[in-house]
Amino acid sequence: MADRIHWTTAQAQALFDKPLLELLFEAQTVHRQHFDPQQVQVSTLLSIKTGACPEDCKYCPQSSRYKTGLESERLMQVEQVLESARQAKAAGSTRFCMGAAWKNPHERDMPYLQQMVQGVKALGMETCMTLGTLEATQAERLAQAGLDYYNHNLDTSPEFYGNIITTRTYQERLDTLDKVREAGIKVCSGGIVGLGETVNDRAGLLVQLANLPKPPESVPINMLVKVKGTPLADNADVDPFDFIRTIAIARIMMPSSYVRLSAGREQMSEQTQAMCFMAGANSIFYGCKLLTTPNPDEDKDRQLFRKLGLNPQQTATAHGDNQQQQVLAEQLLHADTAEFYNAAP
């Protein structure tokens, strides 16, 4: 298939109707045309500000509207974030994503966020942030700091979206992706399987992503992690084959994108994960947590990689920038840490 197709919902639905083994063969063929099938990018996702989010996303334990037992935490100090990044790099991650439970970042947050990006970049790691809705000027400042990717998921189809979130419109999400792209930052955007959506909604989500002005360079596909206290805690389990099918179709529809096997891996068998790699997934998140939800530890992932003959992908900046690290360390030494605040109400 050509790299750029304007996908229709009918075309996407036809892929969902294909026999699974035929679909997997097509997805693996597409994958091999664009990536080394033995290479998987290893990422780490850190919650740099946890809980007390005003949004009402029904799947999220960080929403202030639900009683999940999650304690809110202030914005982490820059050096704490950088220490976590160093540990992630030592464990084998080459990509470091920082997430904050906000509707949007405030202006007072921006200097610290920029320093976090600069510091992680200086370690030689690829950087990503997910902070909620952005203004154009905020996207530009993050780009100037060197941010590689910005994550802002569409979550589901436009038609089903209102059943899951009411405090932020679908168009707001699309507008943020436009601002990120215009600032020169790569786009990371995907969705969640298991929200109660139909197969047609899954097709609709992938059509939205694939038909963006430029497809996202990074497409995280999450399986719902059911958290007690959230409205979706009692949702039906996702059939592993349905999840694998969604991964495969994401690969076929967005051939050049990284398809990231994201939340929900703790619930998956090794066999399910192996089939996701066969379907075209080529990135995972290392570490025992994804923001606040469980994730397999690094040892389990290393064992799985050995069994499957997979290799962690290396980045071109693996050694980092020592001069940049020294400059940042000097800045942090004289930073006014009293300015860090507790963002929880």
N, C-alpha and C positions, 0 to 999 in steps of 0.2 A: 504494500500500500504506500501511496505517496505520503510525505510528511504532513502535508496540509490539506485536509478535507474539511469542508463545511458540513458537519454531521447533522443529520436530522434525527428526531426522536425515533422514527420508524427504523432507521438504520441501526441505531443503538439497541432497540428492542429486538431486532433480528439477531444481533450477536448474543443477547441473553437467551434466545430460543435455540441456539446451536447446541448440538451434542457436546458435552463437556470435553471429551478427549479431543475432538476436532478443534474446539476453541483453544484448548491448551497448546495444541500443535501450532496453530496460527499465531498465538501470543508468543510462544518461544521462538518462532521463526522471525517475527518482528523484533523481538528483543535482541537476538543475535546480530541483526543488521545494524544495531545502534550501540550495543554495549558488549563488553566481555562477559559472557554468562557465568564465569567463575568469580567475578568481582562484586562485592557488596560493600556499599558505603556504610560505615558505622558512625552513628550520631549519638549525642547526649542531649537531653532536654532537661533544663533546670528551671524550677519555679523561683523567680527572683522577687516576686511579691505574691503572697498566697492569700486567697480567701477574700471575703467582704466585697465581692463583685456585685454591682447593682443590677446586672443583666439577669434575665429569667430563663436562660437556656436550660431546658428540662433535664438534660443529661449531666449537668455540671455540678459537682459537689462544692465548687468554689462560689456559687451564687449565695448571696446573703439572704435569699428568700427561702432557702431550704435548710432544715436542721439535719446536718450530716455528721456533726461532731468534729468538723474540721476547724482548727484554730487558725484565725487570721494572723498573718505575719507582716511586718513592715518590709519596705523595699530593702533588699540586701545591700550592704555596703560593697563598693566596687572590689575591694581586695578579697572579700568573701567569694564573690562571683569568680574572680580570677583564680583563686585557689581551687575552686570546684572545676574550672576549666583545665587547670594543670593536672588534676587527678583524672579527669576524663581522658585527656591526651595520653597520660601514662597507661591507662587501661586499654588504649587502642582506638579511641574516637578521633576522627579527623574533622568532625563537624559539631559545633556547639550552638544549641538553640536556647534562647532565654525567653521565658514566658512570664507575663504579669497579668494578674486577674484584675483588669481594668476595663471600663467601657472605652476609655481612651487615656493616653498619658497626659499629665498636666505639664505646663511649661517648666515648672520647678523640677520635674523629673529629668528633663532632657539632658542637662550636662552630665548627670551620672550615667544615663543610658549610653551617651556617646563615649564616655570613658570606658564603659564595659566593652563596647564594640572594639574600641581601639586596643584595649588590653588583650582581648581574646585573639584579635587579628595578629597582634605582636607575637603570640605563641605559635603562630603558623597554622591556626585552625580556620576553617570556613565558619562564617558567622550567620546566625539567623535570629530574628526576634519575632515575638508575637505579643502585641501590646494592646490590641483592640483597634478601634477606628483611628485613623491618622488624618491630620491636616496636611496639606501639600508641603508647608514649610517644615513640618516635623519629619516627613519622609525625606526631604532634601537634607536636613541636618544629619539624619541617620546615614544617608548615602555619603555625605562628606566625611563621616567618621569611619567609613569603610564597610558598612553593612553589606553582606553578600545577598542575603535572602530575607524577605519578610513573609511571615506566615499569617494568612487570614482565610480560614476555611469557609466555603459556602455551605457546608454541612449536609445539605440535601437538595432536593429539587425546589424550584420556586413555588410549585403548587403545594408541597407538603410543609414548607418552611414555617408557615404561620402556626402550625400545630406544635412546633417545638420552641420557637422564640417569638416574642412579641415586642421586645424592647429595642430591637435593632432591625431595620428592614433589609431585605435582600439587596435592594439597590445601594444601601449604605455600604454593604460588603463589596459590591462590585466597584463602587466609587473609590474605596480605599485601595483596591487592587490597581485601579487606573493610576492613582497618585503614586503608588509604589513604583509602578512600571515607568511612569514619566520621570521619576527621580533617578532612574538608572539602576534600581535594585531589582534583583531577580524575584520572581513571584513563586511562593509556596502556597498552594491551595488545594484542598481536597474535601473529604467528607467522612461521614460516619454511617456504617451499616448496622442496622438493628434498632433504629429509632421508632420502628413501627411503620416504616415506609413500605410501599409496594415495589415490585420489580420495575414498574414504569417510573417510579420516583428515582430509583438508582440510575436508570437510563437517562432521566432528565438531568440529574446532577452531572453525570459524565459529559453530556452534551453541552451543558453550560461551561464546564471547564475547558473542554476541547475547542469550543468556539469563541473563547476569549480572543481579543485582538492578537495576542500571541499566547499559545498554550503555556501553562505554568511550567517552569523548569523543574519543579518539585511538586509531586502529588501524593500527599499522605492519605492512605486509606485506613480508617480506624474501625475496629469492631467495638460496639458499645460496651463499656465497662459499667455494669449496673451497680450503682452505689445506693445503699440504704439511706432513705431520707429524700432522695430525688424522685420526681414524678415518674421516671422511667425505670425505677428499681425492680419492678415486677414484669418488665417486658419479656417476651418469649426469647429464648436463645436463638442465635443465628446459626443456621445450618452451615457447617464448614464449607460444603461445596458451593453454597451461594456466595460465601465470602471469597473463595478462590475464583469463582466466576467473575466477580466484580473486579478483582485484581487483574485478571486476564484481559478484560474489556478495557480497563484503564490503560493497560500497556498497548493494546491495539489502536486505541483512539488517540493516544498521546505517545507516539513511538520514541521521541527523543527526551522525554521527561524521566526524571528519577521517580519511580513508583515506590513510595515508602510504606513498608509494613509497620504500622504504627501501634496505636493503643489496642489492647485486647490480646496481645501475644501470650500473656500469662495464662489465659484460658485455652490456648491452642496447643494441640499435640505437636510433637516434632513432625509427624507426617503431614499435618495441615500446613505447617510452616514450610516444609519442603515443597509442597505443591504450590504454595504461593510464590516461591522462588522460581519454580518451573513456569509459573504463569507470567513471570516478568517482574516481580518485585526485586529491587536491587538496592534496598537500603533498610536498615533497622535502627532502633534506638537501644543503646547499651544502658545499663544501670538498673537498679532495683525499683526505680520509680519513674513514671512519666508524669511530670508535674506532681500530682498527688495520688495517682493510681498505681497499682502494682505492675511490675514488669520483670521478666526473667533476669537473673543476675548474669554478670559477664561470663562466669565459668560455664553456665549452661549454654550460652550462646557460642562460646569457643568450642565446646564439645559438639554442638550441632554443626558448626562450620566444618570441623574435622570429618564428621560423618558424611557430609555432603560434598566435601572437596571444594568448599568455598574459601575465598581469601578476602580479608578486609582490604578495601581500596585505600591506596595511599594518595595524599594530595601533594601538589607541586610545592607547597609552602611548609613542608613538614618540619623544617628546622626553625622557623620563626624569624623574627627580626629583633636581634639582641639590642640594637641601639634604640629601637622603639620601646622595648620593654624597660630599658633604663630610664628613658624620658618619662614614661608613664609612672614608674615607681617613684620618681622624684615628685611628680605632681600629686600622687596619693599621699606622700609623706607630709605634704603641706595642706592637704584638703581639710576643710572644716566639716568633720564628721557629724557635728551637731545639726547640720542641715538635713541629714537623713531623717525621715519622719515616719510615723506610724500611719499608714494610709487607711487602716480599718476605722470605721465610724465608731 
